[in-house]
Amino acid sequence: MNIKFYKYQGAGNDFVLIDGRENPIKNIDTKAVAQLCDRRFGIGADGLMFLTNSKDYDFEMIYHNADGKVGSMCGNGGRCIVAFAKHLGIFDTETNFLAVDGPHYAKISAEGNWVELQMIDVAAINLDKDAFVLNTGSPHYVKEVTGLENMDVYTEGYNIRNNETYKTDGINVNFVEKKPDHLFVRTFERGVEDETYACGTGVTAVAMAMAKRQHQIGQVVTPVTVLGGNLEINFSYDGEKFTDVFLCGPAEKVFEGEINL
């Protein structure tokens, strides 16, 4: 059958989006999703999302990784599906929707290309030697480095993601370098099994880890640069828990079309 799809990107993190409200696709298999996300034999994306009806919220976000498997929370995906929902006329400027990690609030600019997405509160941050490990809707490993521009992120990230500690469930691996006025972040994502141009839950995890390391108490605003552009993370930190967490950045439609599934 022919499926109408939309392609969105947020700071270079790109997604295939499908409106599943009227004609939901039942039991789509991982092979079909992976083919749609394939950059040579499909549309090409870091993940695929279905927007479906929800009884108690404006809509529900169902996210699949590029390998076809149902994924954990995707921050930039969440921002993109908010822009998509606005495009579909589901809401105007503010929305509450359901994702795999629970409900999310978001607001979008009048132009429809700047989305501020509320993320889950985080209290638990663990250490793995000199790295931080935390869950911001997806599990993340955060390591501070120097010379990140020239670092082999694929090899380093692959080795950490597949080591004895993380190989069973996988983990997203983030490397961060502190710059004078922002953080520079590069991420190896599980499910994509490669470096991506941005990772929303990843930059959120990085901002929290660095705030903890630097003892930044109070309202914290963290500008972040990724390969695909610029993002901003805002939260309140009392020394133990991160609350009122917002991932902010662009979300734009690239194109739309139909494909035979």
BELVENSUL-V350178 format. One record per residue. N is the residue number from 1. PSI is psi in radians with two decimals (NA if undefined). Layout:
# BELVENSUL-V350178
n:N psi:PSI
n:N psi:PSI
This chain:
# BELVENSUL-V350178
n:1 psi:2.64
n:2 psi:2.29
n:3 psi:2.24
n:4 psi:2.28
n:5 psi:2.83
n:6 psi:2.49
n:7 psi:2.16
n:8 psi:2.74
n:9 psi:2.54
n:10 psi:1.86
n:11 psi:0.64
n:12 psi:-0.13
n:13 psi:1.95
n:14 psi:2.63
n:15 psi:2.56
n:16 psi:2.25
n:17 psi:2.39
n:18 psi:2.28
n:19 psi:1.86
n:20 psi:0.39
n:21 psi:-0.82
n:22 psi:-0.72
n:23 psi:1.29
n:24 psi:2.42
n:25 psi:2.01
n:26 psi:2.38
n:27 psi:0.74
n:28 psi:2.36
n:29 psi:2.83
n:30 psi:-0.56
n:31 psi:-0.70
n:32 psi:-0.75
n:33 psi:-0.80
n:34 psi:-0.64
n:35 psi:-0.69
n:36 psi:-0.62
n:37 psi:-0.21
n:38 psi:2.32
n:39 psi:-0.14
n:40 psi:-0.61
n:41 psi:0.04
n:42 psi:-2.61
n:43 psi:-0.75
n:44 psi:2.01
n:45 psi:2.82
n:46 psi:-0.24
n:47 psi:2.98
n:48 psi:2.43
n:49 psi:2.46
n:50 psi:2.32
n:51 psi:2.05
n:52 psi:2.92
n:53 psi:2.64
n:54 psi:2.42
n:55 psi:-0.73
n:56 psi:-0.08
n:57 psi:2.99
n:58 psi:-0.61
n:59 psi:3.01
n:60 psi:2.45
n:61 psi:2.10
n:62 psi:2.00
n:63 psi:2.34
n:64 psi:2.36
n:65 psi:2.94
n:66 psi:-0.36
n:67 psi:-0.01
n:68 psi:-0.32
n:69 psi:2.59
n:70 psi:2.28
n:71 psi:3.02
n:72 psi:-3.00
n:73 psi:2.44
n:74 psi:2.01
n:75 psi:-0.89
n:76 psi:-0.56
n:77 psi:-0.71
n:78 psi:-0.72
n:79 psi:-0.67
n:80 psi:-0.68
n:81 psi:-0.47
n:82 psi:-0.80
n:83 psi:-0.67
n:84 psi:-0.78
n:85 psi:-0.66
n:86 psi:-0.75
n:87 psi:-0.62
n:88 psi:-0.10
n:89 psi:0.34
n:90 psi:-0.57
n:91 psi:3.06
n:92 psi:-1.29
n:93 psi:-0.36
n:94 psi:2.54
n:95 psi:2.73
n:96 psi:2.15
n:97 psi:2.92
n:98 psi:2.34
n:99 psi:-3.12
n:100 psi:-0.48
n:101 psi:0.22
n:102 psi:-2.95
n:103 psi:2.62
n:104 psi:2.48
n:105 psi:2.52
n:106 psi:2.71
n:107 psi:2.68
n:108 psi:2.57
n:109 psi:2.79
n:110 psi:-0.58
n:111 psi:-0.35
n:112 psi:0.32
n:113 psi:0.09
n:114 psi:2.05
n:115 psi:2.32
n:116 psi:1.97
n:117 psi:2.17
n:118 psi:2.26
n:119 psi:3.02
n:120 psi:2.68
n:121 psi:2.62
n:122 psi:2.29
n:123 psi:-0.63
n:124 psi:2.06
n:125 psi:2.16
n:126 psi:2.89
n:127 psi:2.45
n:128 psi:1.60
n:129 psi:-2.02
n:130 psi:0.19
n:131 psi:2.73
n:132 psi:2.53
n:133 psi:2.18
n:134 psi:2.90
n:135 psi:2.08
n:136 psi:0.52
n:137 psi:-0.44
n:138 psi:2.67
n:139 psi:2.41
n:140 psi:2.52
n:141 psi:2.22
n:142 psi:2.14
n:143 psi:2.26
n:144 psi:2.33
n:145 psi:3.03
n:146 psi:2.75
n:147 psi:0.62
n:148 psi:-0.53
n:149 psi:-0.63
n:150 psi:0.15
n:151 psi:2.52
n:152 psi:1.41
n:153 psi:-0.62
n:154 psi:-0.91
n:155 psi:-0.82
n:156 psi:-0.77
n:157 psi:-0.71
n:158 psi:-0.77
n:159 psi:-0.68
n:160 psi:-0.80
n:161 psi:-0.52
n:162 psi:0.25
n:163 psi:3.10
n:164 psi:-0.56
n:165 psi:-0.69
n:166 psi:-0.11
n:167 psi:-0.51
n:168 psi:-0.94
n:169 psi:-0.34
n:170 psi:2.81
n:171 psi:2.64
n:172 psi:2.35
n:173 psi:2.08
n:174 psi:2.34
n:175 psi:2.36
n:176 psi:2.44
n:177 psi:2.24
n:178 psi:2.15
n:179 psi:2.96
n:180 psi:-0.67
n:181 psi:0.18
n:182 psi:3.01
n:183 psi:2.40
n:184 psi:2.19
n:185 psi:2.40
n:186 psi:2.49
n:187 psi:2.35
n:188 psi:2.10
n:189 psi:2.29
n:190 psi:2.69
n:191 psi:-0.76
n:192 psi:-0.58
n:193 psi:0.74
n:194 psi:2.97
n:195 psi:2.43
n:196 psi:2.90
n:197 psi:-0.30
n:198 psi:2.75
n:199 psi:1.99
n:200 psi:-0.86
n:201 psi:-0.46
n:202 psi:-0.84
n:203 psi:-0.52
n:204 psi:-0.77
n:205 psi:-0.72
n:206 psi:-0.81
n:207 psi:-0.70
n:208 psi:-0.80
n:209 psi:-0.73
n:210 psi:-0.60
n:211 psi:-0.69
n:212 psi:-0.78
n:213 psi:-0.64
n:214 psi:0.06
n:215 psi:0.83
n:216 psi:1.69
n:217 psi:2.48
n:218 psi:-2.63
n:219 psi:2.14
n:220 psi:2.27
n:221 psi:2.12
n:222 psi:1.88
n:223 psi:2.39
n:224 psi:2.37
n:225 psi:2.29
n:226 psi:3.08
n:227 psi:-0.52
n:228 psi:0.06
n:229 psi:-2.57
n:230 psi:2.44
n:231 psi:2.93
n:232 psi:2.38
n:233 psi:2.22
n:234 psi:2.40
n:235 psi:2.95
n:236 psi:2.34
n:237 psi:2.14
n:238 psi:0.21
n:239 psi:-0.25
n:240 psi:-0.65
n:241 psi:2.50
n:242 psi:2.14
n:243 psi:2.97
n:244 psi:0.89
n:245 psi:2.21
n:246 psi:2.30
n:247 psi:2.10
n:248 psi:2.42
n:249 psi:-3.10
n:250 psi:2.64
n:251 psi:2.05
n:252 psi:2.49
n:253 psi:2.32
n:254 psi:-0.89
n:255 psi:3.02
n:256 psi:2.79
n:257 psi:-2.91
n:258 psi:2.58
n:259 psi:2.56
n:260 psi:2.18
n:261 psi:NA
